[in-house]
Each structure stands twice: as C-alpha cells, then as structure tokens.
Amino acid sequence: MGFSAVVYPSMILAYSGQAAFLIKNPSKLSTTFYSSTPEPLFWPMFIIATLSAIVASQALISASFSIIRQSIALGCFPRVTMKHTSEKYEGQVYSPEVNYFLMITCIVITYGFKGGPQIGQAFGTVVIWVMLFTTTLMTVVMVVIWQTNIIAVGLFFALFFCIEGIYMTSLLNKVLQGGWVPFANTAFFLAITMSWTYGRRKKNEYDAANLVGKQEFIKIVTGSSQVPGICIFCTDLMNGIPPIVRHYVKHTGSIREVMVFVTVRILPVRSVLPEECFLVDKLDHVGVYRCILQYGYMDNHNMDDDDFIVLVVASLKQIADNDEILLLDSAFTNGTSFVIGRTILKMSITRNCFKRFVINNLYRFLQKNFRSNMSSLKIAPGKTLQVGMHYEI
C-alpha cells in the first residue's frame, strides 16, 4: 500500500518532471537530475540523493545475497558460501563469492563505459523491466495467494502495466546504447540456473532409478568381508540406499561392521536442541543405520572431532538391542571413516548435441568449480574417502 500510494506516484512524478525538463533542454542529458533541481534545493537534494544511493546499493547487495540463497535452497543454483550474520533474522546472509562478483562487475561496467551516459541507459532499462516483472508477479500473488476480486486485479494490472509498458517501449531504442548490459547479465545467470537445474534433475532421476534394493543390499553386506570400525556414508537421499554403496563395495571388496547413512538438513531456525539433532533408525541388516542430522542456521556443523562420533553412537544405542550395543562399542574403538560420493554425469552420444554440451561442459564445469553439498561440514581430511562415480545418462 505504501509503495502504491506514496513511492510509485512520487517516482513517476520525478521521472515525468525530468522528461519535461529534457524536452526543453535536450543539451542537459548527462546532468538531467541536478540540472532540473531548483538552485535553493540543490545541496539538500545532493545530500538526500547521495544517502539514497548508499541505501539503494546496500539493498541491492543484500537482495542479491538473499535471492542466491533462496535459489540454492530450491536446487536452482550451484552452492556458494553463505554466512548468516544475524541470530535473530534467518534471511540476513552474506556471500563472499557473490560480493566479489558484484564488485568485479561494477568495476568492469564502469571502466567499459568510461562513466558515460550508457550506464544511465542501462540503469533505466533494468529499472523499468523490474517494474514490469514486479507488476506481473504482484498480479499473480493477488490472484493465487490473496484471492483478490478478479475485477480489482484486472484494473490494477491494466493501469500499472499500461503506464510501465509506455516507459518500456520508449526505452527500446536504448538497448543498443548500453541497455543490453542487464539483458547480458540475465542471460549469464539464466544459463547457469538452467544448466544446473537440468543437471541436478538428471542426477536425481539416475539416483532414484539406481537405488540399491533390499535384497541386493543384504547380498552386498553378507558377500563382503567386514572390517572393524564405523563407516559414515554422507548422502543427500533421505530414503533408500544410495548407489555409492554398490560402487564402493565393488571397488574395495569390504565394508565396515557398522554403516551409518547420514543426511544433513538445515532447518529455518537459529539452533536445534541437542535431543532433536539426531534422528536415527535401523535399516535391513544388523549394524546398518540411517541418521538425519538437523542443524539450525547458526549451529556449528563440526564432524571433525570424536565428540560428534560419540553423539552419533549414543543416539544409535537408544534404538539398538544388547548385541548391537556391544557391536557399536567395539566398532567405535576401531575408528571411524567418512565416505563422500562425487557424481560425474556424462551424456550419451545418442543424445542431441545441445544436451551433451549442457551436461558434459556447462554442468560439469559448475559442479567442479562450485562448492559441494558436503563442503559446509567440517570433516577431517585424514578420515575422508571421496568416491567418484561416472553416470552415463
């Protein structure tokens, strides 16, 4: 309501006033804002404009962090470092990689355009397109979420879209004069998002189709030599036995006497109570368990020390019988190892060239150079075994 009643009309009046000033003074194009300001109001306007620019730039940076974080949570963007900077607000985050990208992009654009009017044209283009998208998405929210009267929705959309559409069409001739920058930036991120989403979907489909069945798993366990100790398999799957087990046993010929399949969940709370951190269950064979680790966004994901193993074993003992408790104690004294799977997709030559390029080049590049799901977990390198698996899809 505040935006529609105050901010939006004020912005339209300001832009309309500058447009009227330019009609009478076309030579003042590069200094329209300050030239159209009355002399007595110049310095107050200068101070307010400078402070507004600082606030707006900080809002843009914070919004970039938030959007990337939400995209990562939806599985639509590769994982980057996300640091929560507030114990009170879950959405207040900072990403060094995104921050550096914004810094480099600003420097490149400023240097490339030499601070000329092209920057203003690029800014104007992106602002009006953002307004158009905001109006469209707001209309969807009014219909789907708020269930507003369809006549009111139609009037809202028709009014704002017509006004913004006029501004948008008037800026089409600026696309080749600097307005192409936001479109190029959008295409860059769209390529990353689409490639990552497609690759993740293919990986998940392969994992779901190649889960180790109950009978096959029992055959693997009984047919392999058992080594004393605990083996923790880190996996994204919360149900079923991941294909990494089949691959691991095939190349090692042995398994630990206790196997724990660990999945990490980050909950939208500041911290998780210790008694709610470990959710454990027995699987289809003695000494095989599933453990779901639940952390809050401010919790320390430390799996490096023995305290973590002690907590896992203590949680498993709560659902174990006497014989299994003895087995857990014996395995704990013989050490613990972590197994992390690394999936490498390869598109079959029978697929079309574009899909092969997306999977074999773009997705593989993103997978190799961005952080893995397990990168936030602090696991001792000396206890970690990474198993690479090539999937042909």
C-alpha positions in Angstrom: 0.0 0.0 0.0 2.8 2.4 0.9 4.5 1.7 -2.4 1.3 2.2 -4.5 0.2 5.3 -2.6 3.5 7.1 -2.0 6.6 5.7 -3.6 5.3 4.8 -7.0 3.5 8.2 -7.6 6.5 10.1 -6.4 8.8 8.2 -8.7 6.5 8.7 -11.7 6.3 12.5 -11.0 10.1 12.7 -10.6 10.7 10.9 -13.9 7.9 12.9 -15.7 9.4 16.2 -14.4 12.9 15.2 -15.7 11.4 14.2 -19.1 9.6 17.6 -19.3 12.9 19.3 -18.5 14.8 17.3 -21.2 12.2 18.3 -23.8 13.0 22.0 -23.2 16.7 21.4 -22.5 18.0 18.4 -24.6 21.6 19.5 -24.1 21.4 18.7 -20.4 21.0 15.0 -21.0 24.1 13.9 -18.9 23.1 16.1 -15.9 19.3 15.9 -16.0 18.7 15.1 -12.4 20.7 18.0 -10.8 20.1 20.5 -13.7 16.3 20.1 -13.2 16.6 20.8 -9.5 15.9 24.4 -8.4 19.0 26.3 -7.2 17.9 26.7 -3.5 17.3 22.9 -3.3 20.5 21.8 -4.9 22.5 20.9 -1.8 19.7 19.4 0.2 18.8 17.3 -2.9 22.5 16.4 -3.3 22.8 15.1 0.3 19.5 13.2 0.1 20.4 11.7 -3.3 23.8 10.5 -2.0 22.3 8.9 1.0 19.6 7.3 -1.1 22.2 5.9 -3.5 24.0 4.3 -0.5 20.8 2.8 0.9 19.8 1.6 -2.6 23.2 0.0 -3.3 23.2 -1.8 0.1 19.6 -3.0 -0.6 20.7 -4.3 -4.0 23.7 -6.2 -2.5 21.6 -7.7 0.3 18.8 -8.7 -2.1 21.4 -10.4 -4.3 22.6 -12.5 -1.3 19.0 -13.4 -0.4 18.0 -14.3 -4.0 21.0 -16.6 -4.5 20.4 -18.2 -1.1 16.7 -18.9 -2.0 17.8 -20.3 -5.4 20.3 -22.6 -3.7 17.6 -23.9 -1.3 15.4 -24.7 -4.3 18.2 -26.5 -6.0 18.2 -24.0 -8.9 21.7 -22.6 -8.4 25.1 -24.0 -7.5 26.2 -23.9 -3.9 28.2 -20.9 -2.8 29.4 -19.8 0.7 26.5 -18.4 2.8 27.3 -16.9 6.2 24.4 -15.9 8.5 25.1 -12.6 10.0 22.2 -12.4 12.5 21.0 -14.7 15.1 17.6 -13.1 15.0 16.8 -12.9 11.3 17.2 -16.1 9.3 17.3 -14.3 6.0 20.2 -12.0 6.8 23.1 -13.6 5.0 26.4 -12.7 3.3 28.2 -14.5 0.5 31.8 -13.6 -0.3 31.6 -15.1 -3.8 28.5 -13.1 -4.7 30.0 -10.0 -3.2 33.2 -10.3 -5.2 31.2 -10.9 -8.4 29.2 -7.7 -7.8 32.4 -5.8 -7.2 34.1 -7.0 -10.3 31.0 -6.4 -12.4 30.7 -2.8 -11.2 34.4 -2.1 -12.0 34.2 -3.7 -15.4 31.0 -1.8 -16.4 32.3 1.5 -15.1 35.6 1.1 -16.9 34.0 -0.2 -20.1 31.5 2.6 -20.4 34.0 5.3 -19.1 31.3 6.6 -16.8 29.3 7.8 -19.8 25.5 8.0 -20.3 25.4 4.3 -21.3 25.4 3.5 -17.6 22.3 5.6 -17.1 20.6 4.0 -20.1 21.4 0.5 -18.7 20.1 1.5 -15.3 16.9 3.0 -16.8 16.3 -0.2 -18.9 16.7 -2.5 -16.0 14.5 -0.4 -13.7 11.5 -0.4 -16.0 11.8 -4.1 -16.7 12.0 -4.8 -13.0 8.8 -2.7 -12.5 7.1 -4.7 -15.3 8.0 -8.0 -13.7 7.0 -6.8 -10.3 3.6 -5.8 -11.6 3.1 -9.2 -13.3 4.2 -11.2 -10.3 2.1 -9.0 -8.0 -0.9 -9.8 -10.1 -0.2 -13.5 -9.8 0.1 -13.1 -6.0 -3.2 -11.2 -5.8 -5.0 -14.0 -7.8 -3.4 -17.1 -6.3 -2.4 -16.1 -2.7 -4.7 -13.3 -1.7 -7.6 -14.4 -3.9 -8.5 -10.8 -4.6 -11.6 -9.9 -6.6 -10.7 -10.5 -10.3 -12.1 -7.1 -11.4 -9.9 -5.3 -8.9 -6.9 -7.4 -10.1 -7.7 -6.6 -13.7 -7.9 -2.9 -13.0 -4.6 -3.0 -11.1 -2.8 -4.9 -13.9 -4.3 -2.8 -16.7 -3.4 0.6 -15.0 0.2 -0.2 -14.0 1.1 -2.4 -16.9 -0.1 0.3 -19.4 1.9 3.0 -17.7 5.0 0.9 -17.4 4.6 -0.5 -20.9 4.7 3.0 -22.3 8.0 3.7 -20.5 9.4 0.3 -21.6 8.6 0.9 -25.3 10.2 4.3 -25.1 13.5 2.7 -23.9 13.7 0.1 -26.6 15.9 2.3 -28.7 18.4 2.4 -25.7 19.1 -1.3 -25.8 22.0 -0.9 -28.3 23.3 2.1 -26.4 24.1 0.4 -23.1 20.7 -1.1 -22.3 22.0 -4.5 -23.4 24.0 -4.9 -20.2 21.2 -6.1 -18.0 20.0 -8.5 -20.7 23.5 -9.9 -21.0 23.7 -10.3 -17.2 20.3 -12.0 -17.2 21.4 -14.4 -19.9 24.5 -15.3 -18.0 22.7 -16.2 -14.8 19.9 -17.9 -16.8 22.5 -20.2 -18.4 23.9 -21.1 -15.0 20.4 -21.7 -13.5 19.1 -23.8 -16.4 22.2 -25.9 -16.7 22.4 -26.6 -13.0 18.7 -27.4 -12.7 18.8 -29.7 -15.7 21.9 -31.5 -14.4 20.6 -31.9 -10.9 17.3 -33.3 -12.2 19.1 -35.8 -14.3 21.3 -36.8 -11.4 18.3 -37.2 -9.1 16.5 -39.3 -11.7 19.5 -41.6 -12.0 19.9 -41.9 -8.2 16.2 -42.8 -7.8 16.3 -45.3 -10.6 19.5 -47.0 -9.4 18.9 -47.2 -5.6 20.2 -50.4 -4.0 17.3 -52.7 -3.4 16.7 -54.6 -0.1 17.7 -58.0 -1.4 20.7 -56.6 -3.3 21.9 -54.7 -0.2 21.7 -57.8 2.0 23.6 -59.7 -0.6 26.3 -57.0 -0.7 26.6 -57.0 3.1 26.7 -60.8 3.5 29.0 -61.2 0.5 31.7 -58.7 1.5 34.4 -59.0 4.1 33.7 -56.9 7.2 36.4 -54.6 8.6 36.2 -53.4 12.3 35.1 -49.8 12.7 32.3 -47.4 11.7 31.8 -46.1 8.2 29.6 -43.0 7.7 28.2 -42.5 4.2 27.3 -38.9 3.5 24.3 -38.8 1.2 21.6 -36.4 0.1 19.0 -39.2 0.0 16.7 -39.5 2.9 15.2 -42.8 1.8 16.7 -45.9 0.2 20.3 -47.0 -0.1 22.3 -44.7 -2.4 24.2 -46.1 -5.4 27.5 -45.1 -3.8 27.3 -48.2 -1.7 27.3 -50.5 -4.7 30.2 -48.6 -6.2 32.2 -48.5 -3.0 31.9 -52.3 -2.3 32.6 -53.2 -5.9 36.0 -51.4 -5.8 37.0 -52.2 -2.2 35.5 -55.6 -1.6 34.9 -54.8 2.0 32.6 -52.9 4.4 32.8 -51.7 8.0 30.9 -53.7 10.6 28.8 -50.6 11.3 27.5 -48.4 8.5 25.6 -45.2 9.0 23.9 -43.3 6.2 24.0 -39.6 7.2 21.8 -36.9 5.6 22.2 -33.3 6.8 19.2 -31.0 7.0 19.4 -27.2 7.7 16.3 -26.0 9.4 15.0 -22.4 9.3 15.6 -21.9 13.0 18.6 -20.4 14.8 19.6 -23.5 16.7 18.4 -27.1 17.1 18.1 -28.6 20.6 20.7 -31.4 21.2 18.0 -34.0 21.7 16.4 -33.1 18.3 19.7 -33.0 16.3 19.9 -36.8 15.6 17.1 -38.7 14.1 18.1 -42.4 13.8 16.6 -45.6 12.5 17.5 -49.2 11.8 17.8 -50.5 8.3 17.5 -54.0 6.8 20.6 -55.6 8.4 22.4 -55.7 11.7 24.8 -52.8 12.1 23.3 -50.7 9.4 21.5 -47.4 10.3 20.2 -44.2 8.9 20.8 -40.9 10.7 19.4 -37.5 9.8 21.3 -34.6 11.2 19.3 -31.5 11.9 21.1 -28.2 12.3 20.0 -24.6 12.7 21.5 -21.9 10.5 23.7 -20.7 13.3 24.8 -24.2 14.5 28.4 -25.4 14.0 28.4 -28.3 11.6 31.5 -29.8 13.1 32.0 -33.5 12.3 35.8 -33.4 12.8 36.2 -34.4 16.4 35.4 -37.5 18.4 32.5 -35.7 20.2 30.4 -36.0 17.1 31.0 -39.7 16.8 30.2 -40.2 20.5 26.9 -38.4 20.0 26.0 -40.5 16.9 26.9 -43.8 18.7 24.9 -42.7 21.8 21.8 -41.9 19.5 22.2 -45.3 17.8 22.3 -47.1 21.2 18.9 -45.8 22.0 17.3 -47.9 19.3 19.8 -50.9 19.5 19.4 -54.1 21.4 22.1 -55.6 23.7 24.1 -57.3 20.9 24.0 -54.2 18.7 25.2 -52.1 21.6 28.2 -54.4 22.0 28.9 -54.1 18.3 28.7 -50.3 18.4 31.1 -50.1 21.3 33.6 -52.4 19.5 33.3 -50.5 16.2 33.8 -47.2 18.0 37.1 -48.3 19.5 38.3 -49.3 16.0 37.9 -45.8 14.4 35.6 -44.1 12.0 35.8 -43.2 8.3 33.6 -40.9 6.2 32.7 -41.8 2.6 31.5 -39.0 0.3 30.3 -39.7 -3.2 31.1 -37.5 -6.2 28.8 -37.9 -9.1 30.1 -37.1 -12.6 27.4 -37.1 -15.3 28.1 -37.9 -18.9 25.5 -37.6 -21.6 25.3 -40.5 -24.1 26.4 -39.8 -27.6 22.9 -40.8 -28.8 21.5 -37.6 -27.3 21.5 -34.3 -29.2 24.5 -32.0 -29.3 22.9 -29.3 -27.1 22.1 -31.7 -24.2 25.5 -33.2 -24.4 27.0 -29.7 -24.3 24.9 -28.7 -21.3 25.8 -31.8 -19.2 29.3 -32.6 -20.4 30.5 -29.0 -20.3 28.4 -26.5 -18.5 27.0 -28.7 -15.7 30.4 -30.4 -15.2 32.1 -27.1 -15.0 29.7 -25.8 -12.4 29.9 -29.0 -10.4 33.7 -28.9 -10.4 34.2 -25.2 -9.5 31.4 -24.5 -7.0 31.0 -25.9 -3.5 29.6 -29.4 -2.9 26.8 -30.1 -0.6 29.2 -31.5 2.0 31.6 -28.6 1.9 30.0 -26.9 4.8 30.6 -30.0 7.0 33.9 -29.9 8.9 35.3 -33.4 8.3 38.9 -34.3 8.9 40.6 -34.9 5.6 42.5 -37.9 7.0 39.2 -39.7 7.8 37.5 -38.9 4.5 37.3 -41.1 1.4 35.8 -39.5 -1.7 34.4 -42.0 -4.2 33.9 -40.8 -7.8 31.1 -42.3 -9.9 30.6 -41.7 -13.6 27.0 -41.9 -14.7 26.1 -42.1 -18.3 22.6 -40.8 -19.0 
